[in-house]
């Protein structure tokens, strides 16, 4: 008999994943600004307060360093807190807690303690919000050893990756692309399941060029690939996890095509596109037919509304970048 499922949006899959893990493990708690009675700014925690009560769904003061610091202490002593940052651009007051404490606890204690906690944050642009509500600063956190960084792009992956993140013995930054929170639906099993952290997904097979992307950029990249069908056969790889990076899938895809481009909405300089290009250079240089293209946001603060669509890579700009790499 087939498992039962529901047709969910991505943000509904977040809530479903949290509910499933809270039912499965009494040590899982949710905490953050307005996550309780109000159900979160995007309603990702709606109903959890009524179901699990104030001791497991905790409304906190507006203090990101306090939210994450408290979660580090809880995790060190065996709980599995899931902290919500209302937006990724608000996470910087907690940066010290994340990189100096959460990510280092296992090493600092020589394995006596681990830090099984998740930090959830909506990220990225496209919703007509100010710049601190629209940032994509994932590269800052990928640089930190001891911290996993996960970014789903589909409802199915969201629930499964969130389960894996909550069950991980080490801290996970779980970034949710809010541009596609309610953009489409997908069948998601009602039962609990895991999608492994550290494994990319090939969303479209191709033979001419490999395009690597993640989060909200997966959809315009796939659209660009379909628009180019008949002209260029594009393989699209959704990385899903940025740390640890699935280097094996990246390299194997590149060996097949000999050309690559990376699509991300974060600024170009110091972005993950550079790391992916370096990985290809180190592991598959002799297969390379052209420089690795980077189709990204710009090296500016995230712009306000009039320029927002121009800043974000959209299908036409992605198509141009792919053609440029192919034409080398």
C-alpha positions as a Markdown table, in Angstrom:
| # | Residue | x | y | z |
|---|---|---|---|---|
| 1 | Unk | 0.0 | 0.0 | 0.0 |
| 2 | Unk | 1.4 | 3.4 | -1.0 |
| 3 | Unk | 2.3 | 5.8 | 1.8 |
| 4 | Unk | -0.2 | 8.6 | 2.3 |
| 5 | Unk | 0.9 | 12.1 | 1.2 |
| 6 | Unk | -0.2 | 15.7 | 1.0 |
| 7 | Unk | 0.2 | 18.3 | -1.7 |
| 8 | Unk | 2.3 | 20.9 | 0.2 |
| 9 | Unk | 4.0 | 24.2 | -0.4 |
| 10 | Unk | 7.6 | 24.6 | 0.8 |
| 11 | Unk | 6.7 | 26.5 | 3.9 |
| 12 | Unk | 4.0 | 23.9 | 4.7 |
| 13 | Unk | 6.7 | 21.3 | 4.4 |
| 14 | Unk | 8.8 | 23.1 | 7.0 |
| 15 | Unk | 5.9 | 23.1 | 9.4 |
| 16 | Unk | 5.1 | 19.4 | 8.6 |
| 17 | Unk | 8.8 | 18.5 | 9.2 |
| 18 | Unk | 8.9 | 20.3 | 12.5 |
| 19 | Unk | 5.7 | 18.7 | 13.7 |
| 20 | Unk | 6.9 | 15.2 | 12.7 |
| 21 | Unk | 10.2 | 15.6 | 14.5 |
| 22 | Unk | 8.5 | 17.0 | 17.6 |
| 23 | Unk | 6.1 | 14.1 | 17.7 |
| 24 | Unk | 9.0 | 11.6 | 17.2 |
| 25 | Unk | 11.4 | 13.1 | 19.8 |
| 26 | Unk | 10.4 | 15.0 | 23.0 |
| 27 | Unk | 13.8 | 16.7 | 23.1 |
| 28 | Unk | 13.0 | 18.7 | 19.9 |
| 29 | Unk | 11.9 | 22.2 | 20.8 |
| 30 | Unk | 11.2 | 25.3 | 18.6 |
| 31 | Unk | 12.2 | 28.7 | 19.7 |
| 32 | Unk | 12.4 | 32.2 | 18.2 |
| 33 | Unk | 10.7 | 35.6 | 17.8 |
| 34 | Unk | 6.9 | 35.2 | 17.4 |
| 35 | Unk | 7.1 | 31.4 | 16.6 |
| 36 | Unk | 4.5 | 30.5 | 19.2 |
| 37 | Unk | 1.1 | 32.1 | 19.4 |
| 38 | Unk | 1.6 | 34.0 | 16.1 |
| 39 | Unk | 3.0 | 31.0 | 14.2 |
| 40 | Unk | 6.1 | 32.8 | 12.9 |
| 41 | Unk | 6.4 | 35.7 | 10.5 |
| 42 | Unk | 5.8 | 33.4 | 7.5 |
| 43 | Unk | 3.5 | 31.1 | 9.5 |
| 44 | Unk | 6.0 | 28.2 | 9.3 |
| 45 | Unk | 5.3 | 27.3 | 12.9 |
| 46 | Unk | 1.5 | 27.9 | 12.9 |
| 47 | Unk | -0.4 | 25.6 | 15.2 |
| 48 | Unk | 2.7 | 24.1 | 16.9 |
| 49 | Unk | 2.2 | 26.2 | 20.0 |
| 50 | Unk | -1.4 | 24.9 | 20.5 |
| 51 | Unk | -0.3 | 21.3 | 19.9 |
| 52 | Unk | 2.9 | 21.1 | 21.9 |
| 53 | Unk | 2.6 | 23.9 | 24.5 |
| 54 | Unk | 4.7 | 26.8 | 25.7 |
| 55 | Unk | 7.5 | 24.6 | 27.0 |
| 56 | Unk | 8.3 | 23.2 | 23.6 |
| 57 | Unk | 7.4 | 26.2 | 21.4 |
| 58 | Unk | 9.0 | 29.2 | 23.0 |
| 59 | Unk | 8.5 | 32.8 | 22.1 |
| 60 | Unk | 11.8 | 34.6 | 22.8 |
| 61 | Unk | 12.9 | 38.2 | 23.2 |
| 62 | Unk | 14.0 | 40.0 | 20.1 |
| 63 | Unk | 17.7 | 39.1 | 20.6 |
| 64 | Unk | 19.3 | 36.7 | 18.1 |
| 65 | Unk | 22.5 | 36.2 | 20.1 |
| 66 | Unk | 20.3 | 35.2 | 23.1 |
| 67 | Unk | 18.2 | 32.8 | 21.0 |
| 68 | Unk | 21.2 | 31.0 | 19.5 |
| 69 | Unk | 23.3 | 31.1 | 22.7 |
| 70 | Unk | 20.4 | 29.6 | 24.7 |
| 71 | Unk | 20.1 | 26.9 | 22.1 |
| 72 | Unk | 23.8 | 26.1 | 22.3 |
| 73 | Unk | 23.4 | 25.4 | 26.0 |
| 74 | Unk | 20.3 | 23.3 | 25.5 |
| 75 | Unk | 22.0 | 21.3 | 22.8 |
| 76 | Unk | 25.1 | 20.7 | 24.9 |
| 77 | Unk | 23.0 | 19.0 | 27.5 |
| 78 | Unk | 21.0 | 16.7 | 25.2 |
| 79 | Unk | 18.1 | 18.7 | 23.8 |
| 80 | Unk | 17.6 | 19.4 | 20.1 |
| 81 | Unk | 16.5 | 23.0 | 19.8 |
| 82 | Unk | 15.4 | 24.5 | 16.5 |
| 83 | Unk | 15.9 | 28.2 | 16.5 |
| 84 | Unk | 14.3 | 30.5 | 14.0 |
| 85 | Unk | 15.9 | 33.7 | 12.8 |
| 86 | Unk | 13.1 | 35.8 | 11.2 |
| 87 | Unk | 15.4 | 36.6 | 8.3 |
| 88 | Unk | 18.9 | 35.6 | 7.4 |
| 89 | Unk | 19.9 | 39.3 | 7.4 |
| 90 | Unk | 19.0 | 39.4 | 11.1 |
| 91 | Unk | 21.4 | 36.6 | 12.0 |
| 92 | Unk | 24.6 | 38.7 | 12.4 |
| 93 | Unk | 24.2 | 39.5 | 16.1 |
| 94 | Unk | 24.3 | 35.7 | 16.6 |
| 95 | Unk | 27.3 | 35.2 | 14.4 |
| 96 | Unk | 29.7 | 34.9 | 17.3 |
| 97 | Unk | 27.5 | 32.3 | 19.0 |
| 98 | Unk | 27.3 | 30.3 | 15.8 |
| 99 | Unk | 31.0 | 30.3 | 14.7 |
| 100 | Unk | 32.7 | 30.6 | 18.1 |
| 101 | Unk | 30.6 | 28.2 | 20.1 |
| 102 | Unk | 28.1 | 26.0 | 18.2 |
| 103 | Unk | 30.5 | 25.1 | 15.4 |
| 104 | Unk | 33.4 | 24.5 | 17.8 |
| 105 | Unk | 31.8 | 22.7 | 20.7 |
| 106 | Unk | 32.6 | 19.2 | 19.6 |
| 107 | Unk | 36.3 | 20.1 | 18.9 |
| 108 | Unk | 36.7 | 22.3 | 22.0 |
| 109 | Unk | 35.3 | 19.6 | 24.3 |
| 110 | Unk | 37.3 | 16.8 | 22.5 |
| 111 | Unk | 34.1 | 15.0 | 21.7 |
| 112 | Unk | 32.6 | 15.2 | 25.2 |
| 113 | Unk | 29.8 | 17.4 | 23.9 |
| 114 | Unk | 28.1 | 17.7 | 20.6 |
| 115 | Unk | 25.8 | 20.5 | 19.5 |
| 116 | Unk | 22.7 | 19.0 | 17.9 |
| 117 | Unk | 20.8 | 22.2 | 17.0 |
| 118 | Unk | 19.2 | 23.7 | 13.9 |
| 119 | Unk | 19.1 | 27.4 | 13.0 |
| 120 | Unk | 16.3 | 28.1 | 10.5 |
| 121 | Unk | 16.3 | 31.3 | 8.5 |
| 122 | Unk | 14.3 | 32.5 | 5.5 |
| 123 | Unk | 16.8 | 33.9 | 3.0 |
| 124 | Unk | 17.0 | 35.5 | -0.4 |
| 125 | Unk | 15.3 | 38.2 | -2.3 |
| 126 | Unk | 12.3 | 38.6 | -4.6 |
| 127 | Unk | 9.5 | 39.5 | -2.1 |
| 128 | Unk | 9.9 | 43.3 | -2.2 |
| 129 | Unk | 11.4 | 43.6 | 1.3 |
| 130 | Unk | 14.2 | 45.8 | 2.5 |
| 131 | Unk | 17.8 | 44.7 | 2.1 |
| 132 | Unk | 18.3 | 43.0 | 5.5 |
| 133 | Unk | 15.2 | 40.9 | 4.7 |
| 134 | Unk | 16.6 | 39.8 | 1.4 |
| 135 | Unk | 20.2 | 38.7 | 1.8 |
| 136 | Unk | 22.0 | 35.6 | 0.7 |
| 137 | Unk | 25.1 | 35.4 | 2.9 |
| 138 | Unk | 25.4 | 31.6 | 3.0 |
| 139 | Unk | 29.1 | 31.7 | 2.0 |
| 140 | Unk | 30.0 | 33.3 | 5.3 |
| 141 | Unk | 28.8 | 30.2 | 7.1 |
| 142 | Unk | 30.1 | 27.6 | 4.6 |
| 143 | Unk | 33.5 | 28.9 | 5.5 |
| 144 | Unk | 33.1 | 27.8 | 9.1 |
| 145 | Unk | 34.3 | 24.2 | 9.9 |
| 146 | Unk | 31.9 | 22.3 | 12.2 |
| 147 | Unk | 28.8 | 23.9 | 10.8 |
| 148 | Unk | 26.5 | 22.3 | 8.1 |
| 149 | Unk | 24.6 | 24.5 | 5.7 |
| 150 | Unk | 21.5 | 23.1 | 4.0 |
| 151 | Unk | 19.3 | 24.8 | 1.4 |
| 152 | Unk | 16.3 | 22.9 | 0.0 |
| 153 | Unk | 14.4 | 23.9 | -3.1 |
| 154 | Unk | 11.4 | 21.6 | -3.1 |
| 155 | Unk | 8.7 | 20.7 | -0.5 |
| 156 | Unk | 9.7 | 17.0 | -0.5 |
| 157 | Unk | 13.4 | 17.8 | 0.1 |
| 158 | Unk | 12.5 | 20.4 | 2.7 |
| 159 | Unk | 10.8 | 18.0 | 5.0 |
| 160 | Unk | 13.4 | 15.3 | 4.5 |
| 161 | Unk | 16.4 | 17.6 | 4.9 |
| 162 | Unk | 14.9 | 19.2 | 8.0 |
| 163 | Unk | 14.5 | 15.8 | 9.6 |
| 164 | Unk | 18.1 | 15.0 | 8.8 |
| 165 | Unk | 19.2 | 18.4 | 10.2 |
| 166 | Unk | 17.3 | 17.9 | 13.5 |
| 167 | Unk | 18.7 | 14.4 | 13.9 |
| 168 | Unk | 22.3 | 15.5 | 13.2 |
| 169 | Unk | 24.7 | 15.5 | 16.1 |
| 170 | Unk | 26.2 | 18.8 | 14.9 |
| 171 | Unk | 24.8 | 22.2 | 14.3 |
| 172 | Unk | 23.0 | 22.9 | 11.0 |
| 173 | Unk | 22.1 | 26.2 | 9.4 |
| 174 | Unk | 18.9 | 25.5 | 7.5 |
| 175 | Unk | 18.2 | 28.2 | 5.0 |
| 176 | Unk | 14.7 | 28.4 | 3.5 |
| 177 | Unk | 14.3 | 30.2 | 0.1 |
| 178 | Unk | 11.3 | 32.4 | 1.0 |
| 179 | Unk | 10.8 | 33.5 | -2.6 |
| 180 | Unk | 9.4 | 30.0 | -3.3 |
| 181 | Unk | 7.7 | 29.4 | 0.1 |
| 182 | Unk | 4.3 | 29.3 | -1.7 |
| 183 | Unk | 5.3 | 29.3 | -5.3 |
| 184 | Unk | 4.3 | 25.7 | -6.0 |
| 185 | Unk | 3.2 | 22.4 | -4.4 |
| 186 | Unk | 4.5 | 18.9 | -4.4 |
| 187 | Unk | 3.4 | 15.6 | -2.9 |
| 188 | Unk | 5.1 | 15.1 | 0.5 |
| 189 | Unk | 4.7 | 11.9 | 2.5 |
| 190 | Unk | 2.8 | 12.2 | 5.8 |
| 191 | Unk | 5.2 | 9.8 | 7.5 |
| 192 | Unk | 8.6 | 10.9 | 8.7 |
| 193 | Unk | 11.6 | 10.4 | 6.4 |
| 194 | Unk | 15.1 | 11.7 | 5.8 |
| 195 | Unk | 16.9 | 13.2 | 2.8 |
| 196 | Unk | 20.6 | 12.8 | 3.3 |
| 197 | Unk | 22.7 | 15.8 | 4.0 |
| 198 | Unk | 25.6 | 16.2 | 1.7 |
| 199 | Unk | 24.0 | 14.7 | -1.5 |
| 200 | Unk | 23.2 | 16.9 | -4.5 |
| 201 | Unk | 20.3 | 16.1 | -6.9 |
| 202 | Unk | 20.6 | 16.1 | -10.6 |
| 203 | Unk | 17.3 | 17.8 | -11.6 |
| 204 | Unk | 17.9 | 17.6 | -15.3 |
| 205 | Unk | 20.2 | 15.4 | -17.3 |
| 206 | Unk | 22.3 | 17.0 | -20.0 |
| 207 | Unk | 25.4 | 16.5 | -22.1 |
| 208 | Unk | 26.7 | 20.0 | -23.1 |
| 209 | Unk | 27.1 | 21.9 | -19.9 |
| 210 | Unk | 26.6 | 21.4 | -16.1 |
| 211 | Unk | 24.9 | 24.2 | -14.2 |
| 212 | Unk | 25.1 | 24.1 | -10.4 |
| 213 | Unk | 22.6 | 25.9 | -8.3 |
| 214 | Unk | 20.5 | 25.7 | -5.1 |
| 215 | Unk | 17.5 | 27.2 | -3.3 |
| 216 | Unk | 15.2 | 29.6 | -5.2 |
| 217 | Unk | 17.6 | 29.7 | -8.2 |
| 218 | Unk | 16.8 | 26.1 | -9.0 |
| 219 | Unk | 13.5 | 27.0 | -10.7 |
| 220 | Unk | 14.8 | 29.8 | -13.1 |
| 221 | Unk | 17.8 | 27.6 | -13.9 |
| 222 | Unk | 15.5 | 24.7 | -14.9 |
| 223 | Unk | 13.4 | 27.1 | -16.9 |
| 224 | Unk | 16.4 | 28.4 | -18.7 |
| 225 | Unk | 17.6 | 24.9 | -19.4 |
| 226 | Unk | 14.2 | 24.1 | -20.9 |
| 227 | Unk | 14.2 | 27.2 | -23.0 |
| 228 | Unk | 17.6 | 26.2 | -24.4 |
| 229 | Unk | 16.5 | 22.7 | -25.3 |
| 230 | Unk | 17.3 | 21.9 | -28.9 |
| 231 | Unk | 20.2 | 24.5 | -28.8 |
| 232 | Unk | 22.1 | 23.5 | -25.7 |
| 233 | Unk | 21.6 | 20.3 | -23.7 |
| 234 | Unk | 21.9 | 21.6 | -20.1 |
| 235 | Unk | 22.4 | 19.4 | -17.0 |
| 236 | Unk | 21.1 | 21.1 | -13.9 |
| 237 | Unk | 22.4 | 20.0 | -10.5 |
| 238 | Unk | 20.7 | 21.2 | -7.3 |
| 239 | Unk | 23.4 | 21.1 | -4.6 |
| 240 | Unk | 20.8 | 21.1 | -1.7 |
| 241 | Unk | 23.7 | 21.1 | 0.8 |
| 242 | Unk | 26.5 | 23.6 | 0.6 |
| 243 | Unk | 28.5 | 22.3 | 3.6 |
| 244 | Unk | 29.4 | 19.5 | 3.2 |
| 245 | Unk | 29.6 | 20.0 | -0.5 |
| 246 | Unk | 28.8 | 17.0 | -2.8 |
| 247 | Unk | 32.1 | 17.2 | -4.7 |
| 248 | Unk | 31.7 | 13.8 | -6.2 |
| 249 | Unk | 28.4 | 14.7 | -8.0 |
| 250 | Unk | 29.9 | 18.1 | -9.1 |
| 251 | Unk | 33.0 | 16.4 | -10.6 |
| 252 | Unk | 31.2 | 13.5 | -12.2 |
| 253 | Unk | 28.7 | 15.9 | -13.9 |
| 254 | Unk | 31.5 | 18.1 | -15.1 |
| 255 | Unk | 33.5 | 15.2 | -16.5 |
| 256 | Unk | 30.5 | 14.3 | -18.6 |
| 257 | Unk | 30.0 | 17.8 | -20.1 |
| 258 | Unk | 33.3 | 19.6 | -19.9 |
| 259 | Unk | 31.7 | 23.0 | -19.3 |
| 260 | Unk | 30.1 | 24.5 | -16.2 |
| 261 | Unk | 28.2 | 27.5 | -14.8 |
| 262 | Unk | 27.1 | 28.3 | -11.3 |
| 263 | Unk | 23.9 | 30.2 | -10.6 |
| 264 | Unk | 23.4 | 31.9 | -7.2 |
| 265 | Unk | 21.7 | 35.1 | -6.0 |
| 266 | Unk | 24.5 | 36.0 | -3.5 |
| 267 | Unk | 27.1 | 38.6 | -4.6 |
| 268 | Unk | 29.7 | 37.2 | -7.0 |
| 269 | Unk | 32.9 | 37.9 | -5.0 |
| 270 | Unk | 33.6 | 35.3 | -2.5 |
| 271 | Unk | 30.4 | 33.4 | -3.3 |
| 272 | Unk | 30.1 | 29.6 | -3.6 |
| 273 | Unk | 30.5 | 29.8 | -7.4 |
| 274 | Unk | 34.2 | 30.4 | -6.8 |
| 275 | Unk | 34.5 | 27.4 | -4.5 |
| 276 | Unk | 32.8 | 25.2 | -7.1 |
| 277 | Unk | 35.1 | 26.5 | -9.8 |
| 278 | Unk | 38.1 | 25.8 | -7.7 |
| 279 | Unk | 36.9 | 22.3 | -7.0 |
| 280 | Unk | 36.5 | 21.6 | -10.7 |
| 281 | Unk | 40.0 | 23.0 | -11.3 |
| 282 | Unk | 41.5 | 20.7 | -8.7 |
| 283 | Unk | 39.6 | 17.5 | -9.5 |
| 284 | Unk | 38.8 | 17.7 | -13.3 |
| 285 | Unk | 41.1 | 20.2 | -15.0 |
| 286 | Unk | 41.9 | 17.9 | -17.9 |
| 287 | Unk | 38.2 | 17.7 | -18.8 |
| 288 | Unk | 37.7 | 21.4 | -18.9 |
| 289 | Unk | 36.7 | 23.0 | -22.2 |
| 290 | Unk | 35.9 | 26.6 | -21.0 |
| 291 | Unk | 36.2 | 28.8 | -18.0 |
| 292 | Unk | 33.5 | 28.2 | -15.4 |
| 293 | Unk | 30.7 | 30.8 | -15.7 |
| 294 | Unk | 29.3 | 32.6 | -12.7 |
| 295 | Unk | 25.7 | 33.9 | -13.1 |
| 296 | Unk | 25.1 | 35.7 | -9.8 |
| 297 | Unk | 23.8 | 38.7 | -7.9 |
| 298 | Unk | 26.0 | 41.8 | -7.9 |
| 299 | Unk | 28.6 | 43.1 | -5.5 |
| 300 | Unk | 26.3 | 45.6 | -4.0 |
| 301 | Unk | 23.9 | 45.6 | -1.0 |
| 302 | Unk | 20.6 | 44.0 | -2.0 |
| 303 | Unk | 18.7 | 46.8 | -3.9 |
| 304 | Unk | 15.3 | 48.1 | -3.2 |
| 305 | Unk | 12.2 | 47.3 | -5.2 |
| 306 | Unk | 12.9 | 49.0 | -8.6 |
| 307 | Unk | 16.1 | 47.0 | -9.2 |
| 308 | Unk | 15.2 | 43.8 | -7.3 |
| 309 | Unk | 14.3 | 41.9 | -10.5 |
| 310 | Unk | 17.4 | 43.1 | -12.2 |
| 311 | Unk | 19.6 | 41.9 | -9.3 |
| 312 | Unk | 18.3 | 38.4 | -9.2 |
| 313 | Unk | 19.4 | 35.9 | -11.9 |
| 314 | Unk | 16.3 | 35.2 | -14.0 |
| 315 | Unk | 15.9 | 32.8 | -16.9 |
| 316 | Unk | 17.0 | 35.2 | -19.7 |
| 317 | Unk | 20.2 | 36.2 | -17.9 |
| 318 | Unk | 20.9 | 32.6 | -17.0 |
| 319 | Unk | 20.5 | 31.6 | -20.7 |
| 320 | Unk | 22.9 | 34.4 | -21.7 |
| 321 | Unk | 25.5 | 33.1 | -19.2 |
| 322 | Unk | 25.1 | 29.6 | -20.4 |
| 323 | Unk | 25.5 | 30.7 | -24.1 |
| 324 | Unk | 28.6 | 32.7 | -23.1 |
| 325 | Unk | 30.3 | 29.7 | -21.5 |
| 326 | Unk | 29.3 | 27.4 | -24.4 |
| 327 | Unk | 30.7 | 30.0 | -26.9 |
| 328 | Unk | 34.2 | 30.1 | -25.5 |
